[in-house]
């Protein structure tokens, strides 16, 4: 006899939702320093200041080389960092978090891995990396009032890891709910990379997993089209270039494609002249009645989702009704099962009695 599916319960007095949250961009600097000290290493001097020194998205991505060697290949460190990250999300009032992770960058396969004397790597495969993070997530959800799911991430120009990533996808994983691709969207995509991503996204579709794709953050609208039409993305990470093509915006609105907007990173990472200012862009997304949410991105750099929402109110002059709409959109476009999406929507509405 088939077991009855039990709808998720969401924590009382918490209603924030973050569906574009990079786990490995959300670690605590203090905890990284503690782990480094334990290993006889140190973060570079003026770490927090140097972390924020970049002139474009490519230089921003390179910042992971400053701190990733501290935990790559180390199961204890990765579990400790993950657990702490989720604790902090619960503390600021997040009811539901979709955190995304790149499994190979947590293992000794990582381009950032540095051997340490007398240390034997305890994460040597992507599967091991995923299991460590899942263990931490389960433990955190037992200890803190928050619901968490995981999105697995492929990285542009690192397609040699995509076959192993594809093998991690299964239909009945209780924590993994989707796939994503991040990285340098301006770089050309070779045929080998294209085919590996098509296989990844087709596998995700077969497993009934959600599909999102970073596009239109630093590149042009063609990347958004490719993400939807070639890879079958249900959601787009960022997508700010869309303002330059109202016709495409209307077509994607008809498809109910969701855009994961990240306010603070959008104004912090410099962009080319192809992009309009972000206050205009964010208000345009709402004025066009597009399906959008407001998210943190990498909270180690850009603070958590509560700060993102406050930024929209203060700097973009978004009204409370638009903020609420973004929260409800995040719930409806989450990669949860339909009944859980409905439960999350109802949960949020309890805190906004005039939302119907």
C-alpha positions as CSV (number, residue, x, y, z in Angstrom):
1,X,0.0,0.0,0.0
2,X,1.4,3.4,-1.0
3,X,2.1,5.8,1.8
4,X,0.0,9.0,2.0
5,X,2.1,12.1,1.2
6,X,2.4,14.4,4.2
7,X,2.4,18.1,3.4
8,X,5.2,20.1,4.8
9,X,4.8,22.3,7.9
10,X,6.4,25.7,7.9
11,X,7.7,27.4,11.1
12,X,5.5,29.7,13.1
13,X,6.3,33.4,13.0
14,X,8.6,33.1,9.9
15,X,7.5,33.9,6.4
16,X,10.6,34.8,4.4
17,X,11.4,32.7,1.3
18,X,14.8,32.6,-0.5
19,X,15.0,30.5,-3.7
20,X,18.3,31.9,-5.1
21,X,20.8,31.2,-2.3
22,X,24.3,29.9,-3.0
23,X,25.4,27.7,-0.1
24,X,29.1,28.1,-0.8
25,X,28.7,31.9,-1.1
26,X,26.9,32.1,2.3
27,X,29.5,30.9,4.7
28,X,30.5,32.8,7.9
29,X,33.8,34.6,7.6
30,X,34.3,34.0,11.4
31,X,33.7,30.3,11.0
32,X,36.0,30.1,8.0
33,X,38.7,31.8,10.1
34,X,38.2,29.3,12.9
35,X,38.4,26.3,10.6
36,X,41.6,27.8,9.0
37,X,43.2,28.3,12.4
38,X,42.4,24.7,13.2
39,X,44.3,23.6,10.1
40,X,47.3,25.9,10.8
41,X,46.2,28.3,8.0
42,X,44.8,31.8,7.9
43,X,42.5,33.9,5.8
44,X,44.4,36.7,3.9
45,X,44.8,40.0,5.7
46,X,41.8,42.4,5.3
47,X,39.8,39.4,4.0
48,X,36.4,41.0,4.1
49,X,37.6,44.1,2.3
50,X,39.5,42.2,-0.4
51,X,36.4,39.9,-0.9
52,X,34.5,42.9,-2.2
53,X,37.2,44.1,-4.6
54,X,36.2,43.1,-8.2
55,X,35.3,45.0,-11.4
56,X,33.0,42.4,-13.1
57,X,31.3,39.1,-12.6
58,X,34.4,37.1,-13.8
59,X,36.6,38.7,-11.1
60,X,33.8,38.2,-8.5
61,X,33.7,34.4,-9.2
62,X,37.5,34.3,-8.8
63,X,37.0,35.4,-5.1
64,X,36.2,31.8,-4.2
65,X,39.9,31.0,-4.5
66,X,40.4,33.2,-1.4
67,X,38.6,30.9,1.0
68,X,37.6,27.6,-0.7
69,X,40.9,25.8,0.0
70,X,40.0,26.0,3.7
71,X,37.2,23.5,3.4
72,X,37.5,21.6,0.1
73,X,37.8,17.9,0.6
74,X,37.0,18.2,4.3
75,X,33.7,16.6,5.4
76,X,33.8,18.0,8.9
77,X,34.4,21.6,7.7
78,X,31.7,21.4,5.0
79,X,29.1,20.0,7.5
80,X,30.0,22.6,10.1
81,X,29.7,25.5,7.5
82,X,26.4,24.2,6.1
83,X,24.8,23.7,9.5
84,X,25.9,27.2,10.6
85,X,24.6,28.8,7.4
86,X,21.1,27.3,7.9
87,X,21.1,28.3,11.5
88,X,21.7,31.9,10.5
89,X,18.9,31.8,7.8
90,X,16.4,30.5,10.5
91,X,17.6,33.3,12.8
92,X,16.6,36.1,10.3
93,X,13.1,34.6,9.7
94,X,13.4,32.4,6.6
95,X,10.6,29.8,6.6
96,X,11.7,28.1,3.3
97,X,15.2,28.1,1.8
98,X,16.3,26.6,-1.5
99,X,20.0,26.6,-1.3
100,X,22.2,25.6,-4.3
101,X,25.5,23.9,-4.2
102,X,28.3,22.8,-6.6
103,X,29.2,19.4,-5.4
104,X,32.6,19.0,-7.2
105,X,33.8,22.3,-5.7
106,X,33.4,20.8,-2.2
107,X,35.5,17.8,-3.0
108,X,39.2,17.3,-3.6
109,X,38.3,17.5,-7.3
110,X,37.9,21.2,-6.8
111,X,40.2,23.6,-8.7
112,X,40.6,25.3,-5.3
113,X,41.8,22.2,-3.5
114,X,45.2,22.5,-1.8
115,X,46.8,19.5,-0.1
116,X,47.6,20.0,3.6
117,X,50.3,18.0,5.4
118,X,48.9,15.1,7.4
119,X,45.3,15.7,6.1
120,X,43.6,12.9,4.1
121,X,40.6,14.2,2.1
122,X,37.2,13.0,3.4
123,X,35.2,14.2,0.3
124,X,36.6,12.7,-2.9
125,X,33.5,12.4,-5.0
126,X,30.5,14.6,-5.8
127,X,28.2,12.0,-4.2
128,X,30.2,12.2,-0.9
129,X,29.9,16.0,-1.0
130,X,26.1,15.8,-1.4
131,X,25.8,13.3,1.4
132,X,27.8,15.6,3.8
133,X,25.6,18.6,2.9
134,X,22.4,16.5,3.2
135,X,23.5,15.3,6.7
136,X,24.0,18.9,7.8
137,X,20.7,20.1,6.4
138,X,18.8,17.3,8.1
139,X,20.5,18.1,11.4
140,X,19.9,21.8,11.0
141,X,16.2,21.3,10.3
142,X,15.9,19.2,13.4
143,X,17.5,21.9,15.5
144,X,16.1,25.1,13.9
145,X,12.7,26.2,12.7
146,X,13.2,26.2,8.9
147,X,12.5,24.1,5.8
148,X,15.3,23.5,3.4
149,X,15.8,22.0,-0.1
150,X,18.8,21.7,-2.3
151,X,19.5,22.6,-5.9
152,X,22.6,21.1,-7.6
153,X,24.7,23.4,-9.7
154,X,26.8,22.9,-12.8
155,X,29.5,25.5,-13.6
156,X,30.2,27.1,-17.0
157,X,33.5,25.9,-18.6
158,X,33.8,23.1,-16.0
159,X,31.7,20.6,-18.0
160,X,34.1,17.7,-17.2
161,X,32.2,17.3,-14.0
162,X,28.7,17.3,-15.5
163,X,28.5,13.5,-16.2
164,X,29.0,12.7,-12.5
165,X,26.6,15.4,-11.5
166,X,24.0,14.0,-13.8
167,X,24.3,10.6,-12.1
168,X,23.4,12.2,-8.8
169,X,19.9,13.0,-9.9
170,X,17.1,10.7,-8.8
171,X,13.3,11.1,-8.8
172,X,12.7,10.3,-5.1
173,X,15.4,12.3,-3.3
174,X,13.6,14.1,-0.4
175,X,16.1,17.0,-0.4
176,X,17.3,17.6,-3.9
177,X,14.6,19.5,-5.9
178,X,16.4,21.0,-8.9
179,X,19.4,21.8,-11.0
180,X,21.1,25.1,-12.0
181,X,24.0,26.3,-14.1
182,X,26.1,29.3,-12.9
183,X,29.3,30.9,-13.9
184,X,30.6,33.1,-16.8
185,X,27.7,33.3,-19.2
186,X,29.6,35.5,-21.6
187,X,32.2,32.8,-22.3
188,X,31.5,30.7,-25.5
189,X,29.9,27.3,-24.9
190,X,31.6,24.5,-26.8
191,X,29.7,21.6,-28.2
192,X,30.9,19.2,-25.5
193,X,29.7,21.5,-22.7
194,X,26.4,22.1,-24.5
195,X,25.7,18.4,-24.9
196,X,26.7,17.7,-21.2
197,X,24.2,20.4,-20.0
198,X,21.4,19.1,-22.3
199,X,21.9,15.6,-20.7
200,X,21.9,17.1,-17.2
201,X,18.7,19.1,-17.8
202,X,17.0,16.2,-19.7
203,X,17.8,14.0,-16.7
204,X,16.4,16.6,-14.3
205,X,13.1,16.6,-16.4
206,X,12.9,12.8,-16.3
207,X,13.4,12.9,-12.5
208,X,10.6,15.6,-12.2
209,X,13.1,18.1,-10.8
210,X,13.0,21.8,-11.3
211,X,15.3,23.6,-13.7
212,X,16.8,27.0,-13.3
213,X,19.7,28.7,-15.2
214,X,21.8,31.8,-14.6
215,X,21.2,34.0,-17.6
216,X,20.9,37.7,-18.5
217,X,22.9,38.7,-15.4
218,X,26.0,39.8,-17.3
219,X,25.2,38.5,-20.8
220,X,22.5,39.4,-23.3
221,X,18.9,38.2,-23.7
222,X,20.0,35.5,-26.1
223,X,21.2,33.6,-23.1
224,X,17.8,33.8,-21.5
225,X,16.2,32.4,-24.7
226,X,18.7,29.6,-24.8
227,X,18.1,28.7,-21.1
228,X,14.4,28.3,-21.7
229,X,14.3,26.9,-25.2
230,X,17.4,24.6,-25.2
231,X,17.6,23.6,-21.5
232,X,13.9,23.8,-20.6
233,X,14.5,26.2,-17.7
234,X,11.4,26.9,-15.5
235,X,13.2,29.7,-13.8
236,X,16.0,32.2,-14.7
237,X,18.6,33.3,-12.2
238,X,18.7,37.2,-12.5
239,X,17.7,37.9,-16.1
240,X,18.1,41.7,-15.9
241,X,18.9,42.0,-19.6
242,X,15.2,41.2,-20.3
243,X,14.4,44.9,-20.0
244,X,16.0,45.4,-23.4
245,X,13.5,43.1,-25.1
246,X,9.8,43.8,-24.1
247,X,8.6,41.3,-26.8
248,X,10.6,38.5,-25.2
249,X,9.4,39.5,-21.8
250,X,5.8,39.1,-22.9
251,X,6.5,35.7,-24.4
252,X,8.1,34.5,-21.2
253,X,5.3,35.9,-19.1
254,X,2.9,33.8,-21.1
255,X,5.1,30.8,-20.3
256,X,5.1,31.8,-16.6
257,X,8.9,31.7,-16.5
258,X,10.0,32.9,-13.1
259,X,12.9,35.3,-12.5
260,X,15.0,35.0,-9.4
261,X,16.0,38.7,-8.8
262,X,18.8,39.4,-6.4
263,X,18.7,43.1,-5.4
264,X,22.0,43.7,-3.7
265,X,24.2,41.7,-6.0
266,X,22.5,43.4,-9.0
267,X,23.8,46.8,-7.9
268,X,27.1,45.6,-6.4
269,X,28.6,43.6,-9.3
270,X,29.5,46.1,-12.1
271,X,27.7,45.6,-15.5
272,X,28.3,46.7,-19.0
273,X,26.5,49.7,-20.6
274,X,24.0,47.1,-22.1
275,X,22.2,47.1,-18.7
276,X,19.9,49.8,-17.4
277,X,20.2,51.0,-13.8
278,X,18.7,48.4,-11.4
279,X,16.1,50.7,-9.7
280,X,14.5,51.1,-13.2
281,X,15.0,47.4,-14.0
282,X,13.4,46.0,-10.8
283,X,10.4,48.4,-11.0
284,X,10.0,47.4,-14.7
285,X,9.9,43.7,-13.8
286,X,7.0,44.4,-11.4
287,X,5.3,46.9,-13.7
288,X,5.3,44.2,-16.5
289,X,3.6,41.8,-14.0
290,X,6.4,39.3,-14.5
291,X,6.7,36.3,-12.2
292,X,9.6,37.5,-10.0
293,X,11.0,36.9,-6.5
294,X,13.6,38.7,-4.3
295,X,16.5,36.7,-3.1
296,X,19.9,37.0,-1.4
297,X,22.3,35.4,-4.0
298,X,25.6,35.1,-2.0
299,X,25.0,36.3,1.5
300,X,28.7,36.3,2.4
301,X,29.0,39.2,0.0
302,X,25.5,40.6,-0.2
303,X,23.8,39.9,3.1
304,X,20.7,37.8,3.6
305,X,17.3,38.0,2.0
306,X,15.8,40.3,4.7
307,X,18.5,42.9,3.7
308,X,17.6,42.3,0.0
309,X,14.0,43.1,0.7
310,X,14.9,46.2,2.8
311,X,17.2,47.3,-0.1
312,X,14.2,47.2,-2.5
313,X,12.0,49.2,-0.2
314,X,14.6,51.9,0.6
315,X,16.6,52.2,-2.7
316,X,14.2,50.9,-5.3
317,X,11.1,52.4,-3.7
318,X,9.2,49.1,-4.1
319,X,5.8,49.2,-2.2
320,X,4.9,46.6,0.4
321,X,2.3,45.0,-1.9
322,X,5.0,44.3,-4.5
323,X,7.3,42.8,-1.8
324,X,4.4,40.5,-0.7
325,X,3.8,39.6,-4.3
326,X,7.4,38.6,-4.7
327,X,7.2,36.4,-1.6
328,X,4.1,34.6,-2.9
329,X,5.7,34.2,-6.3
330,X,8.7,32.6,-4.7
331,X,6.4,30.1,-2.9
332,X,4.4,29.3,-6.1
333,X,7.5,29.0,-8.2
334,X,9.6,27.1,-5.7
335,X,10.7,23.5,-6.7
336,X,8.5,22.0,-4.0
337,X,5.7,19.6,-4.7
338,X,2.4,21.4,-5.7
339,X,0.8,20.6,-2.3
340,X,3.8,22.0,-0.5
341,X,3.8,25.1,-2.7
342,X,0.1,25.7,-1.8
343,X,0.9,25.1,1.9
344,X,3.8,27.7,1.8
345,X,1.5,30.2,0.0
346,X,-1.1,29.8,2.7
347,X,1.5,30.0,5.4
348,X,2.8,33.4,4.1
349,X,-0.8,34.8,3.7
350,X,-1.4,34.2,7.4
351,X,1.0,37.0,8.2
352,X,-0.6,39.3,5.6
353,X,-4.4,39.1,6.3
354,X,-5.2,41.5,3.4
355,X,-3.2,39.6,0.8
356,X,-6.1,38.0,-1.0
